[in-house]
Amino acid sequence: MKPVVVMTQTNDMQSDLVSIIHKPFIDIKPLNFDIHLLNQRYDWLIFSSKML
């Protein structure tokens, strides 16, 4: 019997060694966007991501 692992990431991973249950803690939904924010001047634009 394979061990069971709960993954809180959104990406589906597969493994032959364990049974993986995917339960993401973050739900991505569109936000209301104020178009006037585009008229602002910004010094930084930062994108963040997790590399697997």
Secondary structure, 3 states (H helix, E strand, C coil): CCCEEEECCCCCCCCCCCEEEECCCCCCCCCCCCHHHHHCCCCCCCCCCCCC
